[in-house]
Amino acid sequence: MKKRIICSWVGFADYLASIENKKEYRGPILQTIEEISAPCPDIYFLLFNQNDKVIHNYVSLAQKNHSNHKELNELYNSKASNDHYFEWLRSKNPEIDIKRRDFNLLDPDDTKNIYNAVISVLSEIRKYDFDYEIIFNISPGTPTMAAVWSVVSVSEDEDIKLVANSNYLVNKPSFIEFPFNLAIEEVDRRVIISKKLAKESFPDCFNNFICNSSSIRKTIETARMFSNFEFPILLIGEPGTGKKTIAKAINAEKIKTNPFTIVKCDCFPGDLFIPKIESHISSEAGGMLYLENVASLSKFNQSFILELLLYPDKHGTFRFAASSDHGIYDKLKTSEFLNELFYAFSTGLISVPSLKERGGDIIPLTNEIIKNINGAFSKYKGWEQKKLSSKATSHILKYIWTGNISQLKSTIQRACVSNFDKGNITDTDTIAALEVVCAYSGITEGIDIHDGLNLKRSIKKVESSIIHRALEICNGNQTKAAELLGISRMALHSKINNLKEKSHE
């Protein structure tokens, strides 16, 4: 069974409840613990503000409305107030693992540090090796805190629930749905927040990356660190994930005008590859020499690159970078790719996540693509500024982008250009664009893109493909695959058995 983890800030009403200590006045946190729908929480993360000025304001406000001045005077600093509330709540709920995390906010609406605090708690939760569900209690604290909880709940990879109570003295706490149309309206703001955070964390060339999802944040952090050194870089990830874009950012981080030279390894016959590389090296242009799809090189050409990496004086001022999909690991096992060359690159190894690992980035990326298209085409007469409809957004989120960012970009561009004089991009537009984009790539592999992965609406002949894809995405976990397909686990188990029986007939 999943453990239930609730997170919330500690607000004024909660501090006051611990001072009053009356049964009918419990504060939002205690009421949520006692009255939330089963099961009760196993772990509760309390986020405290350590800023004495804020606590001073809380206590002053309490003194105006309540008579318990003696105890209030003893709580005139953050440590005393936080200690008092923490111990009071633990005494009320000894069976719950209540965890205290202290943060120093400049003020109760310090958006940047509120966001960083929430992300730090999420990072801690992700280290747990047991199954869990996360709930954000958005009632305690300021409206800014509630807003950050809400935005994070729809931008992170986990399925995070929200619980709130509009009037904790009268109503019971209840789960709330983040309105989908509101989420769409927030997308542009989330892109701005994402870019602002990226700009603060990854200055200069890395500040345009959309990094809502933790997987890509880790990748960009690594790339940013590697930009300070000169060792070779190897980016490994599925096609279309942005490996080249990351390599360009690494190259331009120190000097924006640094040359970036691309050599597509699979485009040169064996006897032409070495002269091509030598011509670039002899030019002494410097910058970065990017070997795209390096695993396609013959062993002879791999040996040539290895010698250049082992003896840097042979390639002048060039820094080498290379990219490959995950097939490079298979070639290492079969000795088709030189272990020594892989080791020479491995110091600068960067793993680039697929789009399916970046759920929180799909819509921000889509809107950024649309924004760029609007900017490029606005000069043409009759062009209507494009915007995603709610149904189109739902379809984009549901679809499994096996072609990653490249496929997403091509699809959105097709949908926008095909509807030159129309403003709203509908689900019908995105489906039509997908049909064209995928028609010649084999990317759909027989799957009905009109229905995505909703098994109930899929036709019989592709049922096997859909089930296999869902199981692959969920790493063989039938419970998660069943959720993805929109059916029960028992129904999925039955279908798998039927498919096995048919395969033996």
TIPA-832821 format. One line per 3 residues: number of its first residue (from 0); their letters; for each residue x, y, z of C-alpha. Coordinates in steps of 0.2 Angstrom, whole numbers, plus 5000, padded with zeros to 4 digits. Layout:
% TIPA-832821
NUM = A = X/Y/Z ~ ...;
END
This chain:
% TIPA-832821
0 = MKK = 5000/5000/5000 ~ 5006/5017/4996 ~ 5011/5029/5010;
3 = RII = 5002/5045/5011 ~ 5013/5060/5012 ~ 5006/5078/5016;
6 = CSW = 5016/5094/5014 ~ 5011/5111/5020 ~ 5017/5128/5027;
9 = VGF = 5013/5132/5044 ~ 5002/5148/5044 ~ 4995/5160/5056;
12 = ADY = 4979/5151/5060 ~ 4990/5135/5065 ~ 5001/5145/5077;
15 = LAS = 4985/5152/5085 ~ 4977/5135/5086 ~ 4992/5129/5096;
18 = IEN = 4991/5144/5108 ~ 4972/5143/5111 ~ 4973/5124/5112;
21 = KKE = 4954/5122/5110 ~ 4945/5107/5103 ~ 4934/5118/5092;
24 = YRG = 4949/5128/5085 ~ 4962/5116/5078 ~ 4969/5126/5063;
27 = PIL = 4970/5119/5045 ~ 4984/5107/5048 ~ 4977/5098/5063;
30 = QTI = 4960/5097/5055 ~ 4967/5090/5039 ~ 4976/5077/5048;
33 = EEI = 4960/5072/5058 ~ 4947/5074/5045 ~ 4955/5070/5028;
36 = SAP = 4947/5055/5019 ~ 4955/5039/5023 ~ 4969/5033/5024;
39 = CPD = 4977/5045/5037 ~ 4993/5052/5032 ~ 5009/5042/5036;
42 = IYF = 5021/5057/5035 ~ 5018/5075/5036 ~ 5031/5088/5031;
45 = LLF = 5029/5105/5040 ~ 5037/5119/5032 ~ 5042/5133/5044;
48 = NQN = 5047/5151/5041 ~ 5062/5155/5052 ~ 5061/5174/5049;
51 = DKV = 5058/5183/5066 ~ 5050/5198/5058 ~ 5036/5187/5051;
54 = IHN = 5033/5178/5067 ~ 5033/5195/5076 ~ 5019/5201/5065;
57 = YVS = 5010/5185/5068 ~ 5011/5187/5087 ~ 5006/5205/5086;
60 = LAQ = 4991/5201/5076 ~ 4986/5187/5088 ~ 4988/5199/5103;
63 = KNH = 4975/5211/5096 ~ 4962/5197/5095 ~ 4966/5186/5110;
66 = SNH = 4969/5188/5128 ~ 4983/5175/5131 ~ 4996/5188/5131;
69 = KEL = 5008/5179/5143 ~ 5011/5164/5132 ~ 5011/5175/5116;
72 = NEL = 5025/5185/5123 ~ 5035/5170/5126 ~ 5033/5166/5107;
75 = YNS = 5040/5182/5100 ~ 5054/5174/5090 ~ 5053/5161/5076;
78 = KAS = 5062/5147/5085 ~ 5051/5147/5100 ~ 5035/5148/5090;
81 = NDH = 5040/5135/5078 ~ 5046/5123/5092 ~ 5030/5126/5102;
84 = YFE = 5019/5122/5087 ~ 5029/5107/5081 ~ 5028/5099/5099;
87 = WLR = 5010/5103/5100 ~ 5006/5095/5084 ~ 5016/5079/5088;
90 = SKN = 5007/5078/5105 ~ 4991/5077/5095 ~ 4996/5064/5083;
93 = PEI = 5010/5053/5090 ~ 5007/5040/5077 ~ 5011/5051/5062;
96 = DIK = 5029/5054/5057 ~ 5029/5073/5057 ~ 5045/5080/5049;
99 = RRD = 5050/5098/5052 ~ 5059/5108/5039 ~ 5065/5126/5042;
102 = FNL = 5067/5140/5029 ~ 5071/5158/5030 ~ 5059/5168/5019;
105 = LDP = 5062/5186/5017 ~ 5043/5189/5018 ~ 5028/5178/5017;
108 = DDT = 5027/5181/4998 ~ 5045/5178/4994 ~ 5041/5168/4978;
111 = KNI = 5058/5162/4974 ~ 5062/5155/4991 ~ 5045/5148/4993;
114 = YNA = 5047/5138/4977 ~ 5065/5133/4981 ~ 5058/5126/4998;
117 = VIS = 5044/5116/4990 ~ 5056/5109/4977 ~ 5069/5104/4991;
120 = VLS = 5055/5095/5000 ~ 5050/5086/4984 ~ 5068/5081/4981;
123 = EIR = 5069/5073/4999 ~ 5053/5063/4996 ~ 5059/5057/4979;
126 = KYD = 5073/5048/4988 ~ 5061/5036/4997 ~ 5062/5018/4991;
129 = FDY = 5044/5014/4995 ~ 5028/5018/4985 ~ 5020/5035/4991;
132 = EII = 5007/5048/4986 ~ 5010/5066/4988 ~ 4997/5078/4994;
135 = FNI = 4999/5097/4996 ~ 4988/5106/5009 ~ 4987/5123/5001;
138 = SPG = 4976/5131/5015 ~ 4989/5136/5028 ~ 5000/5151/5024;
141 = TPT = 4999/5165/5011 ~ 4990/5166/4994 ~ 5008/5165/4986;
144 = MAA = 5012/5149/4995 ~ 4995/5142/4989 ~ 4999/5148/4971;
147 = VWS = 5016/5139/4972 ~ 5009/5123/4978 ~ 4996/5123/4964;
150 = VVS = 5009/5127/4950 ~ 5021/5114/4956 ~ 5007/5101/4957;
153 = VSE = 5004/5103/4938 ~ 5022/5105/4933 ~ 5031/5091/4941;
156 = DED = 5032/5073/4935 ~ 5022/5065/4950 ~ 5003/5064/4951;
159 = IKL = 5002/5077/4966 ~ 4985/5080/4974 ~ 4979/5096/4982;
162 = VAN = 4968/5097/4998 ~ 4961/5113/5004 ~ 4948/5120/5016;
165 = SNY = 4939/5137/5012 ~ 4933/5138/5030 ~ 4942/5126/5042;
168 = LVN = 4930/5132/5056 ~ 4915/5125/5047 ~ 4919/5114/5032;
171 = KPS = 4929/5098/5032 ~ 4945/5098/5021 ~ 4942/5091/5003;
174 = FIE = 4953/5086/4988 ~ 4952/5099/4974 ~ 4955/5097/4956;
177 = FPF = 4967/5110/4948 ~ 4955/5117/4934 ~ 4962/5112/4918;
180 = NLA = 4958/5128/4909 ~ 4966/5137/4923 ~ 4982/5126/4920;
183 = IEE = 4982/5131/4902 ~ 4981/5149/4906 ~ 4995/5147/4918;
186 = VDR = 5006/5139/4905 ~ 5014/5155/4899 ~ 5017/5160/4917;
189 = RVI = 5025/5144/4921 ~ 5036/5146/4906 ~ 5041/5163/4913;
192 = ISK = 5044/5155/4930 ~ 5054/5141/4923 ~ 5065/5153/4913;
195 = KLA = 5067/5165/4927 ~ 5073/5150/4938 ~ 5084/5144/4924;
198 = KES = 5092/5161/4922 ~ 5095/5162/4941 ~ 5102/5144/4941;
201 = FPD = 5110/5143/4924 ~ 5116/5160/4918 ~ 5120/5165/4901;
204 = CFN = 5118/5151/4888 ~ 5108/5140/4898 ~ 5094/5152/4903;
207 = NFI = 5082/5148/4889 ~ 5080/5129/4894 ~ 5063/5124/4900;
210 = CNS = 5067/5115/4916 ~ 5051/5111/4926 ~ 5054/5093/4927;
213 = SSI = 5068/5086/4938 ~ 5075/5075/4925 ~ 5080/5089/4913;
216 = RKT = 5086/5100/4928 ~ 5099/5087/4933 ~ 5105/5086/4915;
219 = IET = 5106/5105/4913 ~ 5115/5106/4930 ~ 5128/5094/4924;
222 = ARM = 5130/5102/4907 ~ 5132/5119/4916 ~ 5146/5112/4927;
225 = FSN = 5155/5103/4912 ~ 5155/5120/4902 ~ 5169/5126/4914;
228 = FEF = 5181/5112/4908 ~ 5189/5107/4892 ~ 5187/5088/4892;
231 = PIL = 5177/5079/4879 ~ 5158/5078/4880 ~ 5147/5063/4876;
234 = LIG = 5128/5066/4876 ~ 5117/5050/4876 ~ 5098/5051/4873;
237 = EPG = 5084/5046/4861 ~ 5084/5055/4844 ~ 5075/5072/4846;
240 = TGK = 5079/5075/4864 ~ 5090/5091/4862 ~ 5107/5084/4863;
243 = KTI = 5114/5096/4850 ~ 5106/5111/4858 ~ 5114/5106/4875;
246 = AKA = 5131/5104/4867 ~ 5129/5122/4859 ~ 5125/5129/4876;
249 = INA = 5141/5121/4883 ~ 5152/5128/4869 ~ 5145/5145/4870;
252 = EKI = 5145/5147/4889 ~ 5162/5155/4890 ~ 5163/5163/4873;
255 = KTN = 5146/5166/4864 ~ 5155/5167/4847 ~ 5164/5151/4849;
258 = PFT = 5162/5141/4832 ~ 5152/5125/4833 ~ 5156/5113/4819;
261 = IVK = 5144/5098/4816 ~ 5150/5082/4808 ~ 5137/5069/4805;
264 = CDC = 5146/5053/4807 ~ 5133/5042/4797 ~ 5134/5054/4782;
267 = FPG = 5152/5050/4777 ~ 5159/5034/4769 ~ 5174/5027/4779;
270 = DLF = 5187/5034/4768 ~ 5180/5052/4768 ~ 5178/5054/4787;
273 = IPK = 5196/5056/4792 ~ 5200/5070/4778 ~ 5184/5079/4784;
276 = IES = 5190/5079/4802 ~ 5207/5084/4797 ~ 5201/5099/4786;
279 = HIS = 5192/5106/4801 ~ 5207/5104/4813 ~ 5219/5112/4800;
282 = SEA = 5207/5127/4799 ~ 5212/5131/4817 ~ 5195/5139/4819;
285 = GGM = 5193/5132/4837 ~ 5177/5130/4847 ~ 5168/5113/4847;
288 = LYL = 5169/5099/4835 ~ 5152/5090/4837 ~ 5152/5072/4831;
291 = ENV = 5134/5067/4828 ~ 5129/5049/4830 ~ 5147/5044/4834;
294 = ASL = 5142/5026/4837 ~ 5139/5024/4818 ~ 5158/5026/4815;
297 = SKF = 5168/5011/4809 ~ 5181/5004/4821 ~ 5195/5012/4810;
300 = NQS = 5188/5029/4811 ~ 5184/5027/4830 ~ 5203/5023/4832;
303 = FIL = 5207/5039/4823 ~ 5196/5049/4835 ~ 5203/5040/4850;
306 = ELL = 5220/5045/4845 ~ 5215/5064/4844 ~ 5207/5063/4861;
309 = LYP = 5222/5055/4869 ~ 5234/5067/4861 ~ 5226/5084/4862;
312 = DKH = 5240/5093/4853 ~ 5235/5085/4837 ~ 5218/5094/4837;
315 = GTF = 5223/5111/4841 ~ 5211/5122/4850 ~ 5195/5111/4846;
318 = RFA = 5185/5103/4860 ~ 5177/5087/4855 ~ 5159/5083/4859;
321 = ASS = 5149/5068/4852 ~ 5131/5061/4853 ~ 5123/5044/4852;
324 = DHG = 5107/5036/4856 ~ 5106/5022/4869 ~ 5112/5009/4855;
327 = IYD = 5129/5014/4859 ~ 5128/5002/4875 ~ 5123/4987/4864;
330 = KLK = 5138/4991/4853 ~ 5149/4991/4868 ~ 5143/4974/4873;
333 = TSE = 5146/4967/4855 ~ 5163/4976/4854 ~ 5157/4986/4839;
336 = FLN = 5161/5002/4848 ~ 5179/5004/4856 ~ 5178/5003/4875;
339 = ELF = 5194/5015/4875 ~ 5184/5028/4865 ~ 5169/5027/4877;
342 = YAF = 5181/5029/4892 ~ 5189/5044/4884 ~ 5172/5052/4882;
345 = STG = 5165/5046/4899 ~ 5172/5059/4910 ~ 5160/5071/4901;
348 = LIS = 5145/5059/4899 ~ 5128/5068/4900 ~ 5112/5058/4900;
351 = VPS = 5098/5067/4891 ~ 5080/5062/4896 ~ 5066/5058/4884;
354 = LKE = 5050/5069/4883 ~ 5040/5055/4891 ~ 5052/5058/4906;
357 = RGG = 5048/5077/4906 ~ 5029/5077/4908 ~ 5029/5094/4916;
360 = DII = 5038/5102/4901 ~ 5027/5096/4887 ~ 5014/5110/4887;
363 = PLT = 5027/5124/4891 ~ 5038/5117/4877 ~ 5023/5117/4865;
366 = NEI = 5018/5135/4870 ~ 5036/5141/4867 ~ 5036/5133/4850;
369 = IKN = 5019/5142/4846 ~ 5027/5158/4853 ~ 5042/5157/4841;
372 = ING = 5030/5152/4826 ~ 5019/5167/4830 ~ 5034/5178/4830;
375 = AFS = 5041/5172/4814 ~ 5025/5172/4804 ~ 5017/5188/4811;
378 = KYK = 5024/5198/4797 ~ 5014/5189/4784 ~ 4997/5196/4780;
381 = GWE = 4982/5186/4786 ~ 4992/5177/4799 ~ 4982/5174/4815;
384 = QKK = 4991/5173/4832 ~ 4990/5154/4837 ~ 4984/5147/4854;
387 = LSS = 4981/5130/4860 ~ 4963/5125/4864 ~ 4959/5115/4880;
390 = KAT = 4956/5099/4869 ~ 4972/5101/4859 ~ 4981/5102/4876;
393 = SHI = 4973/5087/4882 ~ 4978/5077/4866 ~ 4996/5083/4867;
396 = LKY = 4998/5078/4885 ~ 4990/5061/4881 ~ 5000/5057/4866;
399 = IWT = 5017/5047/4868 ~ 5030/5058/4859 ~ 5042/5044/4854;
402 = GNI = 5050/5056/4842 ~ 5053/5068/4857 ~ 5055/5087/4855;
405 = SQL = 5058/5085/4836 ~ 5042/5076/4833 ~ 5032/5089/4845;
408 = KST = 5040/5104/4836 ~ 5036/5097/4818 ~ 5018/5093/4823;
411 = IQR = 5015/5110/4831 ~ 5023/5119/4816 ~ 5012/5109/4804;
414 = ACV = 4996/5112/4814 ~ 5000/5131/4815 ~ 5005/5133/4797;
417 = SNF = 4990/5122/4790 ~ 4978/5134/4799 ~ 4986/5150/4793;
420 = DKG = 4971/5161/4796 ~ 4964/5153/4811 ~ 4968/5157/4829;
423 = NIT = 4964/5142/4840 ~ 4973/5126/4837 ~ 4960/5112/4840;
426 = DTD = 4963/5093/4844 ~ 4957/5090/4826 ~ 4971/5101/4820;
429 = TIA = 4985/5092/4830 ~ 4978/5075/4825 ~ 4979/5079/4807;
432 = ALE = 4996/5086/4809 ~ 5002/5070/4818 ~ 4995/5060/4804;
435 = VVC = 5006/5069/4791 ~ 5022/5070/4802 ~ 5021/5052/4807;
438 = AYS = 5015/5045/4790 ~ 5033/5042/4783 ~ 5043/5040/4799;
441 = GIT = 5035/5023/4805 ~ 5034/5032/4822 ~ 5016/5027/4826;
444 = EGI = 5019/5008/4823 ~ 5001/5005/4819 ~ 4994/5014/4834;
447 = DIH = 4978/5025/4831 ~ 4984/5042/4835 ~ 4967/5048/4836;
450 = DGL = 4965/5038/4852 ~ 4982/5039/4860 ~ 4984/5026/4873;
453 = NLK = 4965/5025/4879 ~ 4963/5006/4876 ~ 4944/5007/4877;
456 = RSI = 4943/5018/4861 ~ 4957/5008/4852 ~ 4953/4996/4839;
459 = KKV = 4956/4977/4840 ~ 4970/4976/4828 ~ 4982/4987/4838;
462 = ESS = 4977/4981/4855 ~ 4993/4971/4857 ~ 5004/4986/4851;
465 = IIH = 4996/4998/4864 ~ 4998/4986/4878 ~ 5016/4982/4874;
468 = RAL = 5020/5001/4873 ~ 5011/5004/4890 ~ 5021/4990/4898;
471 = EIC = 5037/4997/4891 ~ 5034/5015/4897 ~ 5030/5008/4914;
474 = NGN = 5045/4996/4915 ~ 5033/4981/4916 ~ 5023/4987/4930;
477 = QTK = 5006/4981/4926 ~ 4997/4992/4939 ~ 5004/5008/4932;
480 = AAE = 5002/5002/4914 ~ 4983/4999/4918 ~ 4981/5016/4925;
483 = LLG = 4989/5023/4909 ~ 4977/5013/4898 ~ 4962/5018/4908;
486 = ISR = 4957/5000/4913 ~ 4958/4990/4929 ~ 4974/4979/4933;
489 = MAL = 4964/4963/4932 ~ 4957/4968/4915 ~ 4975/4971/4909;
492 = HSK = 4980/4955/4916 ~ 4966/4946/4907 ~ 4971/4954/4891;
495 = INN = 4989/4950/4893 ~ 4984/4931/4896 ~ 4973/4932/4880;
498 = LKE = 4987/4939/4870 ~ 4999/4925/4876 ~ 4986/4912/4872;
501 = KSH = 4983/4919/4854 ~ 5002/4919/4851 ~ 5003/4900/4855;
504 = E = 4989/4896/4843;
END
